[in-house]
Amino acid sequence: MKFSTLAVHAGQRPDVLTGAVCVPVTLTSTFAMDGIGKLRGEFEYARSDNPSRHALETSIAAIEYGKHALAFASGQAASTAVLDLLQPDDEIVATPNIYGGTYRLFHKVYNKYNIKINVAKDTTPDAIKKALTEKTVLVWGESPSNPLLDLLDIAKTAEHVHNFRNKNGVAPLLVIDNTFPSPAFQNPLLLGADIVTHSCTKYIGGHSDVIAGAVVVNDDAIYEKLKFYQNAAGAVPEPFSCFLLQRGIRTLPLRMKKHEENAYRVAEFLRGNSAVEAAFFPGFTDFPRHDLVKKQMSGLPGMISFKIHGGIDDVKKFFAGLKLIILAESLGGPETLICHPATMTHAALPENERAKIGITDNLIRLSVGIEDADDLVDDLREALIYRSR
């Protein structure tokens, strides 16, 4: 089935008992048994599994063209589950531009387990290849990256990673955070990735009303390890969150098209405005590695980053001039959100690390929503004028 059909139907068949078209929200913590070791149905205890989460995981696996999906209470919980595959003294190769929360996990949580992070020089496959060592177990990347939207050649990177052997004689696992493009526009497993992570809070949920995450894999052995962790650690979404995510998935194809349409319009406006120092959007034909957009993606999310002339005071004044666009964390909702990476999403990075990857005080990240693009452009134009007064 094509993506739009999978989004509507996978994991969302009518309820067998009642015929309900929408999957029911199963609000129970436990399930009756017919005797010791005799389950009455498929489920025993809701932390281990429950009908609402099972249906959601079926949906997410299908739209990522994967075999197994596991849902978690947040995107960070999903990332933590993947990192639990590591042992002390293992190493991770990471691309330079990663989400600030992932950086925090790497450097401020897992450092106590002596997990070393080797940051590649850039996002090219050759740079990642050079960063591999005999201790590398995971290679972690985002494409497009947060917040500067760098593109990673996933297929070529997978080739390099899978041809490498660490001291255990096995190839590292390639992990791709697919939050920005969503499964509607990119499917890393089809490009050779081993593990895909999502903050489902963003485009998959799509309505700014739920916190959740997911991991998708094809390998049965990796799935069993992650499933054990999911049950043992217990950071799982509750049933109503699962319901909200499935509702979001049903409209994901339509929403992503509108996000993309608006992003192109807003990006062109920003690029042409004299108050803007630089605009970063993979849809620009001169954007670095723009060829990857057509090679591995079927569209672009509503993510744009840009720098205005001046410093932090100019950014504050620009934000104060906005009337429609909302200053807030997160992305992927119907409303347009704007944020200041240096003090918000990437505040966990030391200033010198932010500077290395281009996260300056005048950098702004925009999550373009599904409003009328003319209204968004007007709001940005007026705020840029207000900033210059």
Secondary structure, DSSP 8 states (H G I E B T S, - for coil): --HHHHHHHTT----TTT--SS------SB--EEETTEESSS-SBTTT--HHHHHHHHHHHHHTT-SEEEEESSHHHHHHHHHTT--TT-EEEE-SS--HHHHHHHHHTGGGGT-EEEE-SSSSHHHHHHH--TTEEEEEEESS-TTT-----HHHHHHHHHH---TTSS--EEEEE-TTTHHHH--GGGGT-SEEEEETTTTTT-SS----EEEEES-HHHHHHHHHHHHHH-----HHHHHHHHHHHHHHHHHHHHHHHHHHHHHHHHHT-TTEEEEE-TTSTTSTTTHHHHHH-S---SEEEEEESS-HHHHHHHHHT-SSSEE-S---SSS-EEE-TTTTTTTTS-HHHHHHTT--TTEEEEE--SS-HHHHHHHHHHHHHHHT-
